[in-house]
Amino acid sequence: EISSLSEKDILVLRLDLTDRSSHEAATNSVLKHFGKIDVLVNNGGRSQRSLFVDTNLDVYNAIIELNYLGTISLTKYVLNHMIQRKRGKIVTVSSVMGIMGAPLATGYCASKHALQGFFNSLRTELTDYPEISIINICPGPVQSKIIQNVFTENLGKPIENSGDQSHKMPTDRCARLTLVSTANDLKEAWISDHPYLAVCYLWQYAPTWAWWLMNRMGKRRIQNFKSGV
């Protein structure tokens, strides 16, 4: 409604991040249609709400397969094209959970830490390609359906109570700040309201205080989780 895009400017492809054998063909389909890929936004993934002691290991395998391996698989095929062009942007939606740790999300935090480590390392391998940007976006709580589709202690078991989402950042604001970060080639952007943003700074600069605070907050969060709040 607000742009000059036409039908030929839009291509929608179904994609399963866990079906890694399909990622090369999907990339080639985009290249055939547009001739180039300027930006890849890695935004697929699922969160988690379960205690480690209660969670089947198959859940952790599924989280890593989707959030981490699926993301780097798609990145690999797109990056090959960007290297040939010597330009492009790879934007990965990580999370503040890629910076800190939190209860009930051990597998999710692990997958986001893995993405942070991978893309920070990949950036150092691309110094010969200064026009290829590696951008990590770390949102805090955002209004979306991610909570309704979280992994629980067993594969296929839905969450019973998704809770109140009104306190979270509106989706359009997170999207806008992500675009601003991308346009300005920020290597890493923390997109969150307080108090979550303040905890990020504590975790970064005063980890001992952060661990103390998260232990207190975590105990209350686990109690609420067990009571169904």
Sequence and secondary structure as in RCSB ss.txt:
>XXXX:A:sequence
EISSLSEKDILVLRLDLTDRSSHEAATNSVLKHFGKIDVLVNNGGRSQRSLFVDTNLDVYNAIIELNYLGTISLT
KYVLNHMIQRKRGKIVTVSSVMGIMGAPLATGYCASKHALQGFFNSLRTELTDYPEISIINICPGPVQSKIIQNV
FTENLGKPIENSGDQSHKMPTDRCARLTLVSTANDLKEAWISDHPYLAVCYLWQYAPTWAWWLMNRMGKRRIQNF
KSGV
>XXXX:A:secstr
  S   GGG       TT GGGHHHHHHHHHHHHS   EEEE     B   GGG  HHHHHHHIIIIIIHHHHHH
HHHHHHHHHHT EEEEEE  GGGTS  TT HHHHHHHHHHHHHHHHHHHHTTT TTEEEEEEEE SBSSSGGGG 
B SSTT   S     TTSB HHHHHHHHHHHHHTT SEEEE  TTHHHHHHHHHH HHHHHHHHHHHHHHHHHHH
HTT 
